[in-house]
Amino acid sequence: MSLIKKAVNVYKNRGIGGLADKTGRFAVKRVRRLGKKLSFARETYDQKRLREEFDFVANDLFQITGDDIAASIKATTGPKPPVIKTATWMVPYFDHFAFNGIQTIFRFIEKLSKEGVKNRIVIYDNPTFDTHSFEEKMLEAFDITNYEIIVFGDDKAIGIADLPQSDIAFCTKWESAYVLLRFNKTKRKYYFIQDYEPMFYEAGSTYALSQSTYRFGFRGIVNTPGLLAAVNQRDGLEGISFIPAVNHQMYYPEPAKKNERVRIFLYTRPYNPRNAFNLGILTIKLLLEKYGKKIEIITAGAEWDEADYGLQGLITNKGLIKTLPEVADLYRKCDIGFSFMLTPHTSYQMQEYSASGMATVMNRNADHTWLNKDGKNCLLAEPSPADMAEKIGKLIDDPALRAKLVANAQKELGYDWDQQMEAIWNDVKKSPN
């Protein structure tokens, strides 16, 4: 794969920040090849990364004190609005609505809209954000009316101080919590949490800034009971959890699969460490070594070059699939799905695989036991390629076990999004915080 094509793939998946990071790591690899004479290069790279993090954490946004937290709590301890008419959402830049986390946020925005609430959607981190394209895609995907899109730092130089009064307000990513902390023209503040984001980083300065946000005093609206328990136990955050629901009109099983070979799917995201890309690739190699042409392996989730891992011509890599109907169609055609999720949030794949008729293998994770039950609705493996391949092998060799796990898993997919959004709305109306 050419360097230009590699750069394009990284940019598609991670944006300009990811491209810069990938370029830096690629440069390190090339320098290493020059040998010991250039052994200083690794130190230079580490120093560069350290300076980049310094510039990031030095941003004025993150310079808060106990007084800032106290002022935020004071602003939200008065009487709650008798009727919620306005809501402000701090939303990070994103490029499409296919991401499950973004969809979940906008499902609740849609719910509030249907309840008569005006939603102000604030894009705080991209002054060149294309609001016209965003608006078109949002209205294609969701029934949202009476809304306003606000972009910080556009030609009007809009910032936190310019936001109008709001009955309630939400942050949706850890950086946005610092924006919400300073927005005190609201009566209630909520933190829409969809993973334990400090674990996206090594223990260090950025990790600390991220973890600190759970102590700002916002009420949590947390994606899965396991994640709420994790944030509560680690950081004392109180809130309500919800269970992601499956869209059964989109994810449903094929009536009768006619695969000549056992078809196995892996969700691959090389630049999201929590999905353990390298462990997945090693698992694939072990499966191919043992089963050869008895199996067919398909991957999707991000752009990457299978030739870099000795897999060219041995698997089908679909890269980043643009639409959810295409994803669902692919799932229906597969027999077994496996995935790694190393953070407290339970992967959406477990439920979507099961709804689509795939038997599932996941890594063991103590925060996921509320959903993933070994031998009942899935198989669990240690985060070891050998153990994961062994568990997948059991399903390859035993179609009856596959059918049993799928049947049991589908019995537990009774949740729907309307039910979950109604529960969150009731909590927002009644919660003391």
PyMOL commands that set and color helices and strands:
alter all, ss='L'
color gray80, all
select helices_A, chain A and resi 3-32+36-38+40-57+60-62+66-75+100-114+131-141+160-162+174-182+197-200+205-215+225-235+273-275+277-294+306-309+324-332+348-355+366-368+385-397+399-411+417-430
alter helices_A, ss='H'
color red, helices_A
select strands_A, chain A and resi 86-91+118-123+147-151+166-171+186-193+219-223+239-242+262-267+295-300+316-317+336-339+359-363+379-381
alter strands_A, ss='S'
color yellow, strands_A
deselect
rebuild
show_as cartoon
